[in-house]
Amino acid sequence: MVERSKKPNPIPVSPLTPAPQVSIADDNSRVTAFLPTGESVEVLLYGATVISWKSANGKENLFLSEKAHLDGSKAVRGGIPVVFPLFGAPTSGHETGKLPQHGFARTSRWEYLGKSSSESAAVPGTGGDGSVKLDFGLSHGSLDGSAQQAWPHKFELTYSITLSSAELGTSLAVRNTESTPWDFQVLFHTYLKIDDISNISIKGLEQTNFIDKVGGVKETAAENKAITFNGETDRVYTKADKKIAILGNDKPQFEITRDGLGDVVVWNPWEDKAKGMADFGPANGWKHMVCVEAGTVGQWNTLEGGDTWEGGQIIKAL
């Protein structure tokens, strides 16, 4: 070991300096992080599903069905499920054709890899940390036997969830650990909590063509107006603008910025379809949620052997 003649003095750290707190549930089922300013995020290791994101004032920003299964028996209805390597129903003849709808990421148990924090948005005058990043991992070896058999490719996923003042970031790194290419799709199935769907409008997709999946699959030209809701809505906007605004009574509620995720799914089941979902509740819950889902699902993405793909979103609560 090289000895320095003049070693730098250690940086003094006050034991009272506020810092993010991270806790793991006694049953090892979930990870929760809190910022000194009051924001929090809770992640279920089953699916690495974000099931709660609260602002500093305690306001919940995500919709979670009161009938959601949180015991690992079924994909979670609400929060932010991770969709990989398939969006929607499987396509016969494709390499993902034997997978369940939306793939296996949301129904697999992920590994918590640890946390890191930043002082970039620290509490004024305290020196406390202003953000915390939680990392989770999933690989071929950690899948159950049925998923391995249905999709035998070797891969590594690293999912990062970053909590900061008024913002939540989710990003996914997909690595192909084989020598041959394979296809995939990715989507963050974000359920936003709102006051009343009838007062919601979405801006930023006015000039974007979309696929309308209500009553059959129809390619539809851009409508040149903000999205509003008066019935079941299930649309895939392709090659969308990077920034989207969700407004309630014309007042900004959320803003979503995307990186590497060119498509956006907008979904609300409305009353009749919600009634047919055994895990959806309360009965009027459809009035208080809207899914605005960042992804790359308009076509297949081909990842060459040894390569890594990355994409992410930042959701700002306004």
Disulfide bonds with the S-S distance in Angstrom:
none
